[in-house]
Amino acid sequence: MLIDTHLHIFTAATPLGDDRWDHRARPAPAKDALAEFQVHGVSKGILATAGTYRFHREDFTQALAAHANLGATTNLPWDVPEAELRRLGALGFLGIRLHWRPLDMTPDPDDAEQQRLFRLCAKLGWHVHVIDRPARLGRTIRAIERAGACVVVDHMGFIDTPDGTAHPCFQALLRAVDRGRCWVTLSGWFRFNACDPDAQARALVDAGGWDRVMWASDWPFVGHRGRVSYGDAVAALHRQVPEPDLRARIGGETAERFYFSR
């Protein structure tokens, strides 16, 4: 069993906030993602939103209605009412995403508005999916934890520095995994330039592989399309986690419990 905990879908008509994903020329519809699932033995998946989607979620809503093996995250305004989260939850949405890494300035995760939304996620069993700059990541995780919500950190934290696993921000991520409310995805290795992503993956596996590490493809490999394949993403899991029992846990069992069995 494989579960892909982070992939994107969009069509030529999706009103993305910019064209950096080349979505009009090279759409990535749900049917193409599901075809990759079929080829590579993936049973379920989580559709990840990003800042460029803004509050558009119609593609996700349609995919969730048509395919019971999918879940999704979404962007929401900070003042969203609880009833709207409940409505979206009934449609198959499971969490929000803070796509903060591209931002020079981010909202304060400790202020009252952000904490209110994080507490609402905790109340309803939603998680908060995070990608942020290394220097801010530890604080963002702590703020979400204080609200009682679970955190999922994308792309191994994307702490791409020459210090690699020794970097203080990566060590802070390991401590967050150890505290028990932070999960991390083994994904996006192809986006690293300054360090060995496999070494970071192994450090995360050793810290929380049985319970708080999950696998993801990051399909359709935005910015790297044509240079990375779905097969490469599956091969990375086998390379980073050669132990069959542990790979089964990271590749599917942990995600089944976290996303689909609550």
N, C-alpha and C positions, 0 to 999 in steps of 0.2 A: 504494500500500500504506500503510495506517495501522495502527499498533499502539498500543493503549491501555495504558500502563504503570502505571496506578493507578485501580482502581475497586473498589467494595465490593459484596458480595451478602449478603443475609440474608432470612430468612422470618419469619413470625409465630411460629414455634416455635424460632427460634435463641435460645439462652440467653445473650443479651448481658448484660453486667454492669450496665447501667442502661437506662433507657428514653429517653435523650436523643435517640436516633436514630429514635424513633417507629416502631420496627420492627414492632410488633404491628398498628398501625393502617395502616401503609403499607409493606408488605414490598417488598424489591428482590431477587427471585429471579434466578438465573442466566439463565433463559429470557428475562426482560425485558431484561437486559443484552445478550444475544445478538441480540435483535430490534433493538436500537439499532445494534449492529454491522452488521447486514444493511442497515439503512436508510442508514447513513453510510459504508459501504465500509471498515469496520474488519475486519482479517483475524485479529488475535490480541489477547489481553489478559492482564494480570497482576492477579490478585485480591489486594488489599492488606488485611492484617489491621489491627487497631487495638487499643488497650488494652482497650476495652470487650468484645472477643471473649474476653479471657483466654486460656485454652488450648483453647478450642473451635475445631475446624477441620473438623467433619463436613460442613458445607455446601460447603466448599472441596474436600474429598476427593471428594465425590460429583460436583461439577462437573468436576474434573480427570479423573475416570474416564470421564465422558461426552463430554468435549470436548477433543480433542488440541490445539486452538489456544489453550488457557489454561495459565497458570502461576500460582503463588501464593507469597506470603510467609506466615509463621506466627509466632506467639509461642511461645517455648520457655523452660523454666526454665534457669537458668545452668548447672546441673549435668547437663544432658541428655547421655546417652552418645553417642558417635560412631555407634554402630549405629542409634540412633533417627534421626539426621539422614540416614543412608544409606537407611533405610527410607522416610522421608518424601521424599527425593530421587527414589526410584524411583516414587513416586506423582505426581510433578510439582511438588513444592515446590522453590523456587529460592533462598530467602533467609529471613532473619529481619527483623523490624521493631522498631525502638525508637520507640515512640509516647510520647515523653518530654515533649512540649510542655505538656500539661496539668499536669505534676507540679511542685510547688514544690521537692521534693527528689528527685534522681535517683540511681541507683547510680553509683559512681565508675567511669568507663569504663576507667580505668587499673589497677584492682585485678585480682588474680590470676584471680578467677572470670570476670569479664567478658572479660579478655584471652584466657583459655582458649577461650571460646566463639567469639570473633572469629577466633582462629587456626584453630579447627576449621572455621569457615565458609571461610576462605582455603584450607585443605587440600582441601575438597570442592568448591570452585568456587562456593560460595554467596556472595551479597552481603548487606550489612547496609543495610536501608532505614531512614532516619532522619527524624524530625520532632522538633525540639527548640527551646527558646527561643533567640533570637538570641545572647544573651550566652554561652550554653553551647555553641552549635553548633560553633564552631571547635575547641574542645577535644575534643568528641565525635568529630568527623571525624578529627582527628589520632590519637586513641587507636585508632580502627579501622584507619587506615592503618598504624600501627606494628605491628599484628598481621598485616599483609599482606593484609587483605580489601579488597574494593571497596565503596564507599559509594554509595548512591543517596539524594539529598536531595529530599524532597517539596516541592512547592508553591513552587519557586524560593527555598527557604529560609524562606519566610514571614517575611521581615524587613520588617515593615509599620511603618515609622517615617517621620516627616516628612523625614528626611535622604535617604530613598530609596537610590539607588545609591551615594551618598557615605558612607553609614553604615559605620563600621569593620567591623561584622559582615558586611555584604554584601561589602565589599572582601576580607575573609578568605575568604568563600565563593568569590569569583573566583580567589583564589590557590590554593584547594584544587582547583578545576577544572583550573587550569593545571598542578598537580603530577601529574595524570594518573591518579589512582585514585578520583576523585570525579565522579559523574554527577549531573545535576540534572533534575528534571521541570518542564516548562512546564505548570503546572496550578494550580488554585485561585485564579485571578486574582480571582474574585468574592468571595473572603474578605478581600481587602485593603480598608482604609478610609483609611489615613493617607498613602499614597503612590501613585504611578502604577505598577501592576504591569506594564504593557506596557514601560515604560522598564527595569524590572528584567529582564524577559524578553529585551529586546534586548541588554542588557549581557551576559547569560549566553550568548546566541547568538554575540555577537562574541568572547567568551572561549573557547567550546568547542563551537560549534554543529555542526561537522562530525563530531565524535567523542564528545562527552560531555554532550550535551543531548538529552532525549527528551520526547515529548509524552504527556499523560495527560488524561483527562476529569474524574476525581474523581466519576464517576457513583456513586450517584444524588443527589449534591449535598446531602449531609446538612446540615441547618440552613438550606438555601436551596431546598428542593424546591418546585417550582411557580414559582420565580423564575428558574431557570437550566435550560436544556435541553441535550441532547446536541449538537444543532445549534449552540448557542452555543459549546460547547467546541471544536468543529471550526472554527467561524468565528474563534475567538480564535487558533488556530494560524495561520490564513491572515493574520490582522491582524498578528500578532507576527513572522511569518516570511514576508514577501511574495515572496521569491525562490523560484521553483519547485524548483530543484535542492537548495537548502539545506533547504527545507521537506520534500522527500522524504526527506532524510537524517534530519532530526529527527523527522518524523512516523512513520517506520517502519524505515529501514535500520539506524540505530544500535541500536534496540531489538532488531531481528532478530539482530544479531550478539551483543549483550550477553546476551539472555535465551534465545534459541532455537538458537544455533549454536555453543555451547561444549561 
